[in-house]
Amino acid sequence: MTSAIELEKVRITFGTFTAVHETDLQIRDGEFFSFLGPSGCGKTTLLRTISGFVQPSSGHVRIGGADMAGIGPNKRPTALIFQNLALFPMMSVAENVAYGLRVRGVGKSEREARALKLLDQVALSPHAHKKVSALSGGQKQRVAIARALAVEPKVLLLDEPLSALDLKLRQHMRRELREIQQRVGITFIYITHDQGEALNMSDRIAVMNAGRIEQVGHGREIYANPQSAFVASFVGESNVIPGRVAAVGNGLAHVETPLGRLAGRVGLGPDGSAPIALSAGDEAQLFVRPEQIRLVAPDQPRPACGFGARLRDLSFEGSMTHLELDAGLGMPCNASFMTSNAGALPEIGTDLALQFDPLDAIVLRQEGRAA
């Protein structure tokens, strides 16, 4: 698959501040690609650099193989959807969609026909002659997408376009955005701090932290095999158990922790192809997801990879039940399971025995986690 976007040694500074450290990245043609990270990590700066609103301090941005050096936003084969959508309230829906075509000198009959075709693609044809002020939040999102697609960009850039919507509408728009992208077949580059959005919609995700890309991969890959403590703690929920490596062998690291000796898979290095180098005596962190922790029946001996904790709180959320545990780590520990598999629930204050499979945990170096 060819590359729609190529970033080669792109570095972005503002005075003495480095917003994006040297970055190499290829985004494939027709891909739904997301930049995921906390506020201030550099993801929007990268998006604005691709669109031409920010020039890189060094390095090259290529779109469709062409170097974009010196080419402004209005000349690039991209369209950008801002957080506030920037729709024109006094124009009709169809006029908003056709606006970019009018600026480019496209004749009235052609731009009206193209606008109506696009509105049909985003299921808004019946609303073509309404003012945008009469639309719902989700409908306005679709108008902004149709307007961006009207100029036939090679790449559509979306800067947290769902952040102002309520939860139900955001979930609905995730599906719609993905369906629209698959229907039109162009490259979407999506900026978000919401991991649910990124995991739900993306072909691949770049997780960013402090101006650097920590990991690029499919959502399942990033969730199951985080390559840094930041990724492990930012994407999804994890229990973090600090300790010191006692032994390494057969792909597992055995770690002496405040909860006893535990084990987990040795994490992969930055290229994702080989495990990191861990040796006996190294400080490390063991990460295990709440859904991987299981209760041990009272009449069963505690397994080798198990620990004890006191139940602090229990929350029922329909299909899932969540336990908040005090394991003596100075921070809460959590376990989650399907309510249908819960059986008789323990009472608050009960001392519990818990276990996890070492293959479901991952051991990484002692380094900074997400706040």
Salt bridges, closest charged atoms under 4 A:
GLU6 OE2 - ARG62 NH1 3.90
GLU8 OE1 - ARG62 NH1 2.58
GLU22 OE2 - LYS9 NZ 3.91
GLU31 OE2 - ARG28 NH1 3.91
GLU31 OE2 - ARG204 NE 2.55
ASP67 OD2 - HIS60 ND1 2.93
GLU110 OE2 - ARG114 NH1 3.26
GLU152 OE2 - ARG114 NH2 3.73
GLU160 OE1 - HIS193 ND1 2.60
GLU176 OE1 - ARG142 NE 3.03
GLU176 OE2 - HIS172 NE2 2.78
ASP194 OD2 - ARG174 NH2 3.81
ASP203 OD1 - ARG178 NH2 2.67
GLU256 OE2 - ARG261 NE 2.76
GLU283 OE2 - ARG244 NH2 3.35
GLU317 OE1 - HIS322 NE2 3.37
GLU324 OE2 - ARG312 NH2 3.65
ASP351 OD1 - ARG310 NE 2.81
